[in-house]
Amino acid sequence: MTAIPPLPPGSVIGMLGGGQLGRMTALAAARLGYRTHVLCPDLDSPCAQVTDRSTLAAYTDHAALDAFATQVDVVTYEFENIPYETVRHLAARVPVRPGPDGLAVCQDRVAEKDFANRHGIGTAPWRAVGSAEELAAAVAAIGTPAVLKTRREGYDGKGQAVIRDPKDAAAAWQQLGGRPSVLEGFVDFARELSVIAARGVDGSVVCYPAVENRHRDHILSETIAPAPDLSPERAEEAERIARTLVTALDMVGLLAVELFEARDGSLLVNELAPRPHNSGHWTQDACACDQFEQLVRAVCGLPLGSTARHSDAVMQNLIGDDVLRWPEFLAEPGARLHLYGKGAPRPGRKMGHVNRLVPGPKLHK
């Protein structure tokens, strides 16, 4: 592999997307002396609040993209629903990390599952669905209960419909608007885990430890790091899966791998995210190098940072009105409050998070 020189401090990272993940990445970039230029269609985005450079434009505005490309040294993104054509257009003009090919896999649930299976990694049983007739056939093949998910977009329970009886299939198809979808069989799982892997321009890979995720109303509510009572063998297998996928996708940046730990002990991939992940927020206060700095290091060609942790941690999401308890969290000894600069809270909206640390006697690998 030809050595790629690192971008020096003072270089500009182009960020597609202006949400909280972009915001926290921009803050990490500033610590290392980099500037961030955010492009997104939203006025007063959380990311733009902490940067001095921003472009307010649609992701499909080629003139704006061309101008953006001349003002940045590398481009990354903070969510995977950026249009593929946007990333491909920019990649012809400036380095984009992760690149468009990996994004194409991660933003399509069928491509994602097929990719994992082709690399020997298990998933829930699934079938691609393009019509009501194909859904009926998929339900007959997989059985119920099952969940129908749109192939693209959809997160935090959006774009999904549970099918508990074959006769409910037609209604589920209509509920999702007849969009191309995937039917997944239910997995009898004990819990959900996730691993975040980082890969550098030189192909090196580091992983944060597997964590346990707990949800409320289909939205991540709490992450426990590391996952309690996870055997060393299972933890090693979770990291192996993440290393295999981030390498096979030829990604430079981060890949979050959501996993089901089945009751029989096996690990099955649920979803992939080519970006920082909500389940990695605990690293901000518990690790030598958090996930946001790790992304900056990867995309700028710097050596990857240590994933060692000095503490165990529990991350609590602040969803909707939870954020109104901010004075309580600030008064709580040991609690680390992170707010996203968003407007009024509303149900299901992620407004911030709190990290609570359980100190250890030394850095844990």
C-alpha positions in Angstrom: 0.0 0.0 0.0 1.4 3.4 -1.0 1.9 5.6 2.0 -0.5 8.6 2.1 0.9 11.6 4.0 -1.2 12.8 6.9 -3.1 16.1 6.6 -1.3 18.6 8.8 -3.1 20.6 11.6 -4.9 23.6 10.0 -6.4 21.4 7.3 -10.1 21.5 6.7 -12.4 18.5 7.1 -15.6 18.7 5.1 -18.6 17.3 7.0 -21.7 16.2 5.2 -24.6 16.4 7.7 -25.1 18.9 10.5 -26.4 16.7 13.4 -24.9 16.0 16.8 -22.5 13.4 15.4 -21.0 16.1 13.2 -21.0 18.5 16.1 -19.0 16.2 18.3 -16.6 15.3 15.5 -16.0 19.0 14.8 -15.2 19.6 18.5 -12.7 16.7 18.5 -11.2 18.0 15.3 -10.6 21.4 16.9 -8.7 19.8 19.7 -6.2 18.4 17.2 -6.0 21.8 15.3 -8.3 21.0 12.4 -11.1 23.1 11.1 -14.5 21.7 10.0 -16.6 23.0 7.1 -20.2 21.6 7.4 -22.5 21.2 4.4 -26.2 20.5 5.2 -29.6 21.8 4.2 -30.6 22.8 7.8 -30.3 26.3 9.2 -28.6 26.5 12.7 -27.6 22.8 12.7 -25.9 21.5 15.8 -22.6 21.1 13.9 -22.7 24.6 12.3 -23.0 26.0 15.8 -19.4 25.0 16.6 -17.7 25.7 13.3 -16.8 28.9 11.6 -17.4 27.5 8.1 -20.7 26.2 6.8 -22.5 25.8 3.5 -26.3 25.8 3.6 -27.3 23.8 0.6 -29.1 20.6 -0.6 -27.0 17.5 -1.0 -28.1 17.4 -4.6 -26.8 21.0 -5.4 -23.9 20.2 -7.6 -22.7 23.8 -7.8 -22.6 24.0 -4.0 -20.8 20.6 -3.8 -18.2 21.8 -6.3 -17.5 24.9 -4.4 -17.4 22.9 -1.1 -14.8 20.5 -2.6 -12.5 23.4 -3.3 -12.6 24.6 0.3 -11.9 21.3 2.1 -9.0 18.8 2.2 -11.0 15.7 3.0 -14.7 14.9 3.3 -16.5 12.6 5.7 -20.2 12.3 6.8 -22.1 11.9 10.0 -25.0 9.8 8.8 -25.5 7.1 6.1 -28.5 8.6 4.4 -26.5 11.1 2.4 -27.3 10.4 -1.2 -24.8 8.0 -2.8 -24.5 10.3 -5.8 -23.5 13.2 -3.6 -20.6 11.2 -2.1 -19.6 9.8 -5.6 -19.6 13.4 -7.0 -17.4 14.7 -4.3 -15.1 11.6 -4.4 -14.1 12.6 -8.0 -12.8 15.9 -6.6 -11.5 15.4 -3.1 -10.8 12.4 -0.9 -13.9 11.1 0.8 -13.5 8.8 3.8 -15.3 6.4 4.1 -15.7 6.2 0.3 -18.9 5.7 -1.8 -18.6 2.0 -2.2 -18.9 1.2 1.5 -21.7 3.7 1.9 -23.6 2.0 -0.9 -23.6 -1.2 1.1 -24.4 0.3 4.5 -27.4 2.4 3.3 -29.2 -0.6 1.8 -30.4 -3.3 4.2 -30.4 -6.0 1.5 -26.9 -5.2 0.3 -25.8 -5.0 4.0 -27.1 -8.5 4.9 -25.9 -10.0 1.6 -22.4 -8.6 2.2 -22.3 -10.0 5.7 -23.5 -13.4 4.6 -21.0 -13.5 1.7 -18.2 -13.0 4.3 -19.4 -15.8 6.5 -21.1 -13.7 9.1 -24.6 -14.6 10.2 -27.7 -12.5 10.2 -31.4 -13.1 10.9 -33.1 -15.0 8.1 -34.2 -12.5 5.4 -35.7 -12.0 2.0 -35.7 -9.0 -0.3 -39.3 -7.8 -1.0 -40.4 -5.7 -3.9 -44.1 -6.3 -4.1 -47.1 -7.5 -2.0 -46.8 -10.8 -3.8 -43.1 -11.2 -2.9 -43.9 -10.3 0.7 -46.5 -13.0 0.9 -43.9 -15.5 -0.5 -41.3 -14.3 2.0 -43.6 -14.6 4.9 -44.4 -18.2 3.8 -40.7 -19.0 3.6 -39.5 -17.3 6.8 -42.6 -17.6 9.0 -44.0 -15.3 11.6 -43.4 -13.3 13.7 -41.2 -11.2 11.4 -40.4 -7.6 10.8 -40.7 -5.7 7.5 -38.2 -2.9 7.0 -37.7 -0.4 4.2 -34.4 -1.1 2.4 -33.3 2.5 2.7 -33.5 5.1 5.4 -35.5 4.3 8.5 -33.9 4.4 12.0 -35.0 4.3 15.7 -37.9 2.1 14.7 -39.0 4.2 11.7 -39.8 2.4 8.4 -40.7 -0.8 10.1 -43.8 -3.0 10.6 -44.1 -6.1 12.7 -46.0 -9.0 11.1 -47.3 -11.5 13.7 -49.7 -13.4 11.4 -49.5 -14.0 7.6 -52.8 -12.2 7.2 -51.2 -9.0 8.4 -48.7 -8.9 5.5 -50.8 -6.8 3.1 -51.4 -4.2 5.8 -47.7 -4.0 6.7 -46.9 -3.5 3.0 -49.3 -0.6 2.8 -48.1 0.8 6.1 -44.6 1.2 4.6 -45.9 2.7 1.4 -45.2 -0.2 -0.9 -41.5 0.7 -0.8 -38.7 -1.8 -1.6 -38.1 -3.6 1.7 -36.6 -6.6 3.4 -38.4 -9.1 5.6 -36.4 -10.4 8.6 -37.3 -13.3 10.8 -37.4 -12.7 14.5 -34.2 -13.7 16.4 -34.6 -15.1 19.9 -31.8 -12.9 21.3 -30.7 -12.3 24.8 -29.5 -8.7 24.2 -28.1 -6.3 21.6 -24.4 -5.6 21.4 -22.3 -3.3 19.3 -18.7 -2.9 18.4 -17.1 0.2 16.7 -14.1 -0.5 14.5 -11.8 2.2 13.1 -9.6 1.7 10.1 -6.8 4.0 9.0 -5.5 4.9 5.5 -2.8 2.3 6.0 -5.3 -0.5 6.6 -4.7 -0.7 10.4 -7.7 -1.5 12.5 -8.6 -0.9 16.1 -11.8 -1.8 17.9 -13.6 -0.4 21.0 -14.9 -3.2 23.3 -18.3 -4.7 22.7 -21.0 -2.9 24.6 -24.6 -3.8 25.6 -27.4 -1.6 24.3 -30.8 -1.2 25.8 -33.7 0.4 24.0 -36.9 2.3 24.9 -39.6 2.6 22.2 -37.1 1.4 19.6 -34.6 4.2 20.5 -31.3 3.5 22.2 -31.8 4.4 25.8 -28.7 3.1 27.6 -25.3 1.7 26.7 -23.3 -0.3 29.2 -19.5 -0.4 28.5 -18.1 -3.0 28.4 -21.0 -5.4 27.9 -21.5 -7.1 31.3 -20.9 -10.9 31.6 -19.7 -11.2 28.0 -17.2 -14.1 27.8 -13.7 -13.3 26.5 -14.4 -15.7 23.6 -17.6 -13.9 22.6 -16.0 -10.5 23.0 -13.2 -11.6 20.7 -15.7 -12.9 18.2 -17.6 -9.6 18.2 -14.4 -7.8 17.4 -13.4 -10.3 14.7 -16.8 -9.6 13.0 -16.2 -5.9 13.1 -12.6 -6.2 11.8 -13.7 -8.5 9.0 -16.4 -6.1 7.8 -14.5 -2.8 8.0 -11.6 -4.4 6.1 -13.8 -6.1 3.5 -15.6 -2.8 2.9 -12.2 -1.1 2.4 -13.3 1.7 4.7 -11.3 4.5 6.1 -13.1 5.8 9.1 -15.5 4.2 11.5 -17.8 1.3 11.2 -20.4 0.6 13.9 -21.6 -3.0 13.9 -24.9 -3.8 15.7 -25.2 -7.4 16.8 -27.7 -9.7 18.3 -26.4 -12.1 20.9 -28.7 -15.1 20.4 -29.8 -17.3 23.3 -27.6 -20.1 21.9 -24.6 -17.8 22.2 -24.1 -17.0 18.5 -23.6 -13.5 17.3 -25.7 -12.2 14.3 -25.2 -8.9 12.5 -28.2 -6.6 12.7 -27.1 -3.3 11.1 -24.0 -1.4 10.0 -23.3 2.3 10.3 -20.3 3.9 8.5 -19.9 6.7 11.0 -19.7 7.5 14.8 -22.5 5.7 16.6 -24.8 6.5 19.5 -23.5 3.4 21.3 -20.0 4.9 21.2 -20.7 8.1 23.1 -19.4 6.6 26.3 -15.9 6.8 24.8 -15.9 10.6 25.2 -15.3 10.3 29.0 -14.0 6.8 29.5 -11.3 6.2 26.8 -7.9 7.5 26.0 -9.1 8.4 22.5 -12.9 8.7 21.9 -14.8 7.7 18.7 -14.9 11.2 17.4 -11.2 11.9 17.7 -10.7 8.4 16.2 -12.7 9.4 13.1 -10.6 12.6 12.7 -7.4 10.6 13.0 -8.6 8.1 10.4 -9.8 10.5 7.8 -6.8 12.8 8.2 -4.3 9.9 7.9 -3.0 10.1 11.4 -2.0 7.1 13.5 -5.1 5.6 15.1 -5.5 6.3 18.8 -5.6 3.9 21.7 -9.0 2.3 22.4 -8.0 1.6 26.0 -10.4 2.8 28.6 -9.6 4.1 32.0 -13.1 3.5 33.3 -16.2 1.4 32.7 -19.2 3.5 31.8 -22.9 3.8 31.4 -24.3 6.2 28.7 -27.8 7.4 29.1 -29.5 9.1 26.1 -31.6 12.2 26.8 -34.7 11.8 24.6 -37.4 14.4 24.4 -38.2 16.0 27.8 -35.4 14.0 29.5 -33.2 17.0 28.6 -35.2 19.3 30.9 -33.5 17.5 33.8 -30.2 19.1 32.8 -29.8 21.0 36.2 -30.1 17.6 38.0 -27.4 16.0 35.8 -25.1 18.9 36.3 -25.5 18.6 40.1 -24.9 14.8 40.1 -21.3 14.0 41.2 -19.5 12.2 38.4 -22.1 12.6 35.7 -20.8 14.1 32.4 -23.4 16.0 30.5 -23.3 16.5 26.7 -26.0 18.6 25.1 -26.5 18.9 21.4 -27.7 22.5 21.0 -31.0 21.6 19.5 -34.2 23.5 19.8 -37.4 22.5 21.7 -37.5 18.9 22.8 -40.1 16.6 21.3 -40.9 12.9 21.7 -38.2 10.7 20.2 -35.8 13.5 19.6 -32.2 12.9 20.9 -31.3 16.0 22.8 -28.1 15.0 24.6 -26.6 12.2 26.7 -25.0 11.7 30.1 -22.0 9.5 30.8 -21.5 8.0 34.2 -18.1 6.4 34.9 -17.1 3.5 37.1 -13.4 4.2 37.6 -10.9 1.3 37.3 -7.4 1.0 38.8 -5.6 1.2 35.4 -6.2 1.5 31.7 -8.1 -1.5 30.4 -7.3 -2.9 27.0 
